[in-house]
Amino acid sequence: MSGPLLDIRNIETYYGPVMAIRGVSLTVEEGEIVAVLGANGAGKTTLLKTASGALDCRKGQVIFEGNEIQCREPDWVARQGIAHVPEGREVFPLLTVTENLMMGAYCRTDREDIQKDLETVYGYFPALKELGSSLAAFLSGGQQQMLAIGRGFMSRPKLLLLDEPSLGLSPMLVSEIFETISRLNREQNISILLVEQNAHIALQVSSRGYVMEVGGMVMDDDSDKLLESEDIKEFYLGKKDEGARGLRRWKKKKTWR
């Protein structure tokens, strides 16, 4: 394969007549973690839904492993090797933990490897093994997030799309979840596109980052450089209460897309 694993080119996606994202482009290289930052309503979730086939773009291209995949059905996209872990976990509440995990492998037929991968998930999330027969509805928010990520892993993805994995979790659980995300990338060679409002931890685990604002990309750079950016510190890391002013300055810079 030549070129990026995922190459999104100038996509436009709508909800009915309302344009949600416009002219958005990004790339994810094989083995890379890429972060997408932005406030609520910036278009981050829409971006992931477009990449996974849950939404169709009206313009632009979504290219995975060199092939265009935009406007294909989500189950077809999943079979190509893209797993989407949506915002809010969205586990199957009336299924057990084990049944939820097995749902991630619904399109696989390699039973022995499925069982091995199930044990791998339990290795990353030991709490899930202890809760295997429990209904997902009764899990804590952190346990449900572990379950959602584990379910995504069970499809053996080449690319994992993670939408706000820190949402509603305690700082301790956030650290645990992101350590596991890093391990999945490092040990399983899974590329990850990470949408996250917690800019600090997202930029710590990723190699590159993009910033979205009002449906468009406004900045991208290496993660360590974004962490040192005064504008990022002001708007996302809480250094000063100057977010709006920082965004206005950003939009005047010629280096912006």
N, C-alpha and C positions, 0 to 999 in steps of 0.2 A: 504494500500500500504506500503510495506517495501522497504527501500532503497531510494535513491534520486529521485526527480521528473524527472530529466533529467540526464542520465548517458552516456556520450560519451567515448568510449573505443578504443583507438589506431586506429583511423580512418586515412585512406589515400584517398585523393581525387585528381583527375587529371583534367586538361583541355587538352583534346587530349592526346598526349604523355608526357605532362609536369606535374610533380607532384607538386601540389600547397600546400598541407599540408601532413605531415607525422607523424605517431605515436602520434596524438593529443588526449589527454584525458582531460575531465573535468566533474564536477558535478554541478548541481543546486538543492538545497533542496527546498521543498515546502515553499513558502512565502519569499524566499530569492532574493536579487539582487546580481548578480555576474557580475563583470566587466572583459572584455578582452581588454588588451592594446597592442599596437604595432604600428610600423610605417607603412606607405603605403607599400603594397606588402608583409606584414608579413603573410597573410592568414586569417585574421579576417573575412572578408566578405565571403570567401569560407567556413569557419567553420559554419557560420549561414545558408548559403544556403544548406549545407549538412544536418544540423539539421532539416530544414524545408522541405526537399525533392526536392528543386530546383536543386540540384546536387546529384548524387549518389556517394557513397564512394566505392572504390574497395576492401578495407579491413576494418576491424573493425566493431563496433556496435554502433548504436544510440538507446538507450533504454529510453522510455518515459512511466512513470507509470508502470514500470516492463515489458513492452512489446517492442520487437525489431521493429523499424519503419524505419530503413534505406532502401533506394531504393524503397520507396513507393511514389506514386504520391503526389504532393504538396496539392491538394484539399483534399485527404484522410488524410494527416497529419494535415491539418487545422481543419478537423472535429474531430480530436482526442483532440484538445484543444491547438494547437500551432499557434500563430499569428506572422507573420514576417513583420516588418516594415522596408523596404529596405533602403539602402543608397540612398540619392538623392530624397527622398520623393515618387516619382513615383505615384502621384495622377492621376486620370482620368481627363485630362485637359478640355474636352468638356462636362463633367457632372457638375452639381451644387454641392455645398458643401453638401447639404442634400443627394443628390443622391450618392455622394462618400461615405458618412457615411453608407448609407443603403447597399452599396455594401459589406461592412464588415459583414453584417448580411445575406448574400445571402443564406446560408445553414440553416438558422433558420426558424422555422414556428410559434414560440410563439409571435404573433403580439403584444399583450399587453406589454409583457416584452421588446420587441424590441423598442417600443415607450418610455418606461421608461428609457431604456439604452441610447436612443437618447438624452433625457433630461439630463441624467447623464453626457454625453459628453459635452453638452452645459454648464453644471455647472462647469466642469473643464476648458473649453475653451469658455468663454462667447462671444468672438469675432466671433466664428463660427456661433452662433445663429443669430447674426446680418447679417452675410454674407450667410445665408442659401440658397438664390436663386441665388447667384453669381456663375459664372463659376470658377472652380478651377484654370484654366489657368491664371486668373487675380489676384490671391492671392499673397501676398508677400511670401518670403521664410519661414519666421517664421510661417505665417498662414498655409502654405502648410504642414509644419512639424506638427503643431497641428492637422491638418486634417488627416494626415497619422497615427498618434498615435490614434486619435479618431476612425478612421476606423478599426484599429487593435482591439481596445477595443470592438467594436460592435459585434465581433464574440464570445464574452464571453470567452476569452482564459484563460487557466490555466497557460500558459507560454507565455510571450511576448518577442520576439527577436527584439532588437532595434539596428540598424546599423547606427552609427555616427549621432545621433540626433542633435548634436551641429554644424554640418557641415554648414559653410557659414552664421551662425547667429551672431548677435551682442551679446556682453557680457550680456546685460540686458535680451535679449530673451533666451539666454542659461540658465540663472538662473531660468527664469520662466518655461521653458520646464522641467528642471531637478527637480524643486519643484513639478511639476505635476506628473512626473514619480515616485517620492517618495510617493506622495499621492495615486497614483493608486496601488502601492505595499502595502501600509499601510492600506488603506481604503477598497480596493477591493480584497485584498489577492491574487494579481496576481504576480506570480514569474517572474523575469525579467533576461534575459541574455543580457547584454549591451556591445556592441562593441563601443569603443570610443578612439579617439586620445587625447582628452582633459583629461589627466590622473588625474589632480587634482580634477576636479568636479566628474569624474567617481568614484574615490576612496572615495570621501566624501559621496556619496549616496549608495555605495555598502557595503556588509559585507565581501566579499572576492574578490580577483582579480587574474587574470592570465596574464602573459606577453608572447606574441608571437614574434618570430624572425625568418625570413626566413622559414616559413612554419612549425615551431615546437614550442612547449611550452618550455620556458626556465626558468620560475619562477612562483611560486604561493604562496600566503600567505593571511593572514587576511589583509583587506584594510588599517587599521590603521598602521600596520607594514610596508606595502608597501609605505605608505606616508612618513614614517620616514626613509626608505631605502636610503642611499647615492647614490646608483646606479640609483634608480628611480628618485631621485631629479636631478641628473646630466643629465640623458638622456631624461627624459620626462617633468620635471618641470623647466628646464632652469636654474638650479643653476650654472652650469659650462658648458663650451663647451668641454666636455670630454665624449660624448656619446659613441663613438667607443671604447675608452679605457675601459669605464665602462662595455660594453658588453663583451669585451674580458676577463675581470676579472670574470664576472658572469659565463662564460662558463667553468671556472676552478674550480668552487665550487662543492663540492660533493653533496650538497643538491639539486642540479638541477636535473630535470628529463632528 
